[in-house]
Amino acid sequence: MSRPRSQAEYLARLVPPSVAGLNRRSLLAGAAGAGALLGTGLLAGCGDSDSGSGGDAKSVSVGSNQSDPKPKDVVAKVMDGFKTSSGVTVNINTVDHNTFQENINNYLQGKPDDVFTWFAGYRMRFFAAKGLAGDLSDVWGKLDGYSDAFKKASTGDDGKQYFVPASYYPWAVFYRKSVWQQRGYEVPKTLDDLNTLGAQMKKDGLNPIAFADKDGWPAMGTFDILNLRINGYQFHIDLMAGKEAWTSDKVKKVFDTWAGLLPLHQPDSLGRTWQEAAQSLQQKKSGMYLLGLFVGQQFSGADLDDLDFFTFPEIDSTIGAKALDAPIDGYMMARKPKSKDAAQKLLTYLGSKEAADITVKNDPSTLVANSGADTGAYTALQKKAAELVGSATEIAQFLDRDTRPDFASTVMIPALQQFIKDPKDIGGLLTSIENQKKSIFTS
């Protein structure tokens, strides 16, 4: 793999210009729909939406979507580090990841926790523009170790910062080195190579591509990478922003290509979680798996050392294979935390080298955003992942972070699941997506 260039040079592409300029009016219009569509249940929060900067400065509450065992443990260790250094107690309210995401709009309008986990990009700007997040510009004045690109990815449309990046991870095709060495498999460079490899894996009794979409979002990663490889980064970002037609021949080609690959995918995916699909790779029942670096959460010890990856192969030689999804995870603040002082103190810590060092030490399935962290403890897999991100020419945030929340949740999740269930009527499916897109993006 080529030597990485500067992190800032490539991460600067994390905020696409085609959506960065969306105005407050358009975001507010979308948020109004999202309120009704993202679910009716409220997440358990402790913040007081009527309070300001007062409150108990000795405690702070955190709403966390890190519900899987490994990231949940890492969050706890980071918060313990903050308590040790500050004397402030952190009360963590962990909610299932999907439940958290689908109910976030109602959560933020109710009584949210003082600080909450969320994502950079469109969805951060969406809630900032709606007035449902606290201004973190003062916190950013105390942060070190972040490139201008990360600051840009944390900035709302009004020029203020609303997000503190903690980690990021690339999506790639993961596999077990021992299985490939035993079978003599080679990394595919083109789509034809991938199809040939998949056919051989089938003959060898493997599921060629582990696959799961019970939770709705994993299939978005497959769509993203195929669209990036077939139509290029700018078309993909414009499509996510509602500027391109889903009924175009370009989008149809993406689904036609995907339909050709579906026989290589693990069957019955709509009843399977990503963790279960990852376990099929860990158990050597599947040959490869397109997912984020967090797939490593399902591996440990020698099995984790056996994990490797390659970037999804080239489909069009004029476009190449250098673009990828590499989402940024981090933290935001409620608009009116119980104690603004305690919340800002926590967020300053969460953006520190100390917090990043705790993450590096305890989680081999992610990359930390703070460049001052001691990454000498990175595993070989993490080092390769960092290099992959460094060598990318364009970086997307992921479908459900690069577009409107209401469109991602209410249109794309059921549409992609319908396609997986019955890939024959692509034309009808794309017409339905386009009609719904027009209604949502013009509301």
Secondary structure, DSSP 8 states (H G I E B T S, - for coil): ------HHHHHGGGS-HHHHT--HHHHHHHHHHHHHHS-S--------TT--S-S-TTEEEEEE---SHHHHHHHHHHHHHHHHHH--EEEEEE--HHHHHHTHHHHHHS---SEEEEESSHHHHHHHHTT-S---HHHHTT--S--HHHHHHTB-TTS-B--EEEEE--EEEEEEHHHHHHHT-----BHHHHHHHHHHHHHTT-EEEE---TTSSHHHHHHHHHHHHHH-HHHHHHHHTT-S-TTSHHHHHHHHHHHHHGGGB-S-GGG--HHHHHHHHHTTSEEEEEEEGGGGGG--HHHHHTEEEE---BS-TTT-S-EEE--EEEEEE-SS-S-HHHHHHHHHHHTSHHHHHHHHHH-TT-EES-TTS-GGG--HHHHHHHHHHHH-SEEE--HHHHS-HHHIIIIIHHHHHHHHH-TT-HHHHHHHHHHHHHHHHT-
